[in-house]
Amino acid sequence: MPRLPTRWIPGFGVGLALALAPQPTTAAICNVPSVGYPTLAVALADPTCDPIQVAGGTFTESPAIARDVTIAGAGSGSTTIAGWVRVTGAATDVELDALRIDATGASAPLCYASGLDVRGGATASGFDLVVVGRPTPTATCAFFADGFESGDLAAWSARRP
């Protein structure tokens, strides 16, 4: 059983100790890949992981993010998520730093040509972030989906820049 912190109350002969309520679990840096977090999906499933540090290399997965988190790679030229990233939830705020998201080889239902799909009022921001969609997106498969730059629910563009 963990020991609770105590506080000394002055003015009482031998003193009076009050147990304070335990503090909530604090966030922890989680490294991917590692023994405890072999994939980005495993780290995202642990609510105490924030930030998540992703090593250089290619990670073939398509994470769905529905919580506030910072995900940082070793640089957009070093860390690649070979798949797509989906961010959802009205109060979700995600920061994606020093990563390359490459959906050119990803195959999935629901048209994930966008590479980065932000929906339902969620926000995504970052630096040194490269997002590569499929070579020929269609009108229903935009490069960035659902208001990446405007925050609305309209697709951003059906063209590559």
C-alpha positions in Angstrom: 0.0 0.0 0.0 1.5 3.4 -0.9 2.2 5.8 1.8 0.1 9.0 1.7 1.7 12.4 2.2 1.1 14.0 5.5 1.0 17.6 6.7 2.0 18.9 10.1 -0.6 21.0 11.8 1.2 23.5 14.2 -0.4 24.4 17.5 -1.2 20.9 18.7 1.0 19.4 21.5 2.4 16.4 19.7 1.0 17.4 16.3 -1.7 16.2 14.1 -1.1 14.6 10.8 -3.7 14.7 8.1 -3.5 12.4 5.2 -3.9 14.2 1.9 -5.8 12.7 -1.0 -3.4 10.9 -3.4 -2.5 12.9 -6.5 -3.7 11.8 -9.9 -1.2 9.8 -12.0 1.1 12.1 -13.9 1.9 11.8 -17.5 5.0 9.8 -18.5 7.2 9.8 -21.6 6.7 6.5 -23.4 9.2 5.3 -26.0 8.2 3.4 -29.1 9.4 0.8 -29.8 10.3 -0.5 -26.3 9.6 -3.6 -24.2 6.5 -2.0 -22.7 5.4 -0.1 -25.9 6.3 -2.1 -29.0 3.8 -0.1 -31.2 2.3 3.3 -31.3 -1.2 1.7 -30.8 0.0 0.2 -27.5 1.4 3.5 -26.3 -1.8 5.3 -27.3 -3.9 2.8 -25.3 -2.1 3.8 -22.1 -3.6 7.1 -20.9 -0.5 8.0 -18.9 1.7 8.1 -22.1 2.2 11.7 -23.0 4.3 12.5 -24.8 5.0 9.5 -26.9 8.5 9.5 -28.4 8.8 7.4 -31.6 12.3 6.3 -32.6 13.6 6.5 -36.2 12.3 3.8 -38.5 9.2 2.8 -40.4 6.1 1.8 -38.3 3.4 0.1 -40.4 0.3 0.9 -38.5 -2.7 3.2 -38.7 -3.4 4.6 -35.2 -6.7 6.1 -34.2 -6.3 8.8 -31.7 -9.2 10.0 -29.4 -7.3 11.7 -26.6 -5.0 14.7 -26.1 -1.4 13.6 -26.8 1.9 14.7 -28.3 3.6 12.2 -30.6 7.2 13.1 -31.6 9.4 11.3 -34.0 13.1 11.6 -34.7 12.5 13.8 -37.7 10.3 13.7 -40.8 13.2 12.2 -42.7 13.8 9.5 -40.0 10.4 8.4 -38.5 7.6 7.2 -40.8 4.2 6.0 -40.0 3.4 3.8 -43.0 -0.4 4.1 -42.9 -2.8 6.8 -41.9 -3.6 8.7 -38.7 -7.1 9.4 -37.6 -7.9 11.9 -34.9 -11.4 12.1 -33.5 -13.3 13.8 -30.7 -14.6 17.3 -30.1 -12.2 18.0 -27.3 -9.2 16.1 -28.7 -6.0 18.1 -29.3 -3.1 16.2 -30.9 0.4 17.4 -31.6 2.4 15.5 -34.3 6.0 16.5 -34.4 9.0 15.3 -36.5 7.1 12.6 -38.4 6.3 11.5 -41.8 2.8 10.0 -42.4 2.8 8.0 -45.6 -0.5 6.6 -46.8 0.7 5.7 -50.3 0.9 2.0 -49.5 -2.0 1.8 -47.0 -5.0 -0.1 -48.0 -8.2 0.3 -46.0 -11.9 0.6 -46.3 -13.4 4.0 -45.7 -11.0 5.7 -48.1 -7.9 6.7 -46.1 -6.1 8.4 -49.0 -5.8 11.5 -46.9 -3.0 10.2 -44.6 -4.2 12.5 -41.8 -7.9 12.4 -41.0 -9.1 14.9 -38.4 -12.8 14.6 -37.5 -15.6 15.6 -35.1 -14.1 18.9 -34.0 -10.7 17.4 -33.1 -7.5 19.5 -33.7 -4.1 18.4 -34.9 -1.0 20.6 -35.1 2.7 20.0 -35.3 6.1 20.9 -36.8 8.4 19.0 -39.2 5.3 17.0 -40.2 5.1 15.5 -43.7 1.8 13.9 -44.8 1.8 11.9 -48.1 -1.5 10.8 -49.5 -2.2 8.4 -52.3 -1.0 9.6 -55.7 -4.4 10.1 -57.2 -7.0 11.1 -54.5 -10.5 11.4 -55.7 -13.1 14.0 -54.8 -14.2 11.7 -51.9 -10.6 11.0 -50.9 -9.1 14.4 -50.1 -5.4 14.9 -49.3 -6.3 16.2 -45.9 -9.9 15.4 -44.8 -12.4 17.3 -42.7 -11.3 20.8 -42.3 -7.6 20.4 -41.5 -7.0 24.1 -42.1 -10.4 25.6 -41.4 -11.8 23.5 -38.6 -15.1 22.8 -40.4 -16.4 19.5 -41.8 -15.7 20.2 -45.4 -12.8 18.3 -47.2 -9.7 20.5 -47.6 -8.7 19.6 -51.1 -9.0 16.9 -53.6 -5.6 17.9 -55.1 -2.1 17.4 -54.1 -0.2 20.6 -53.4 
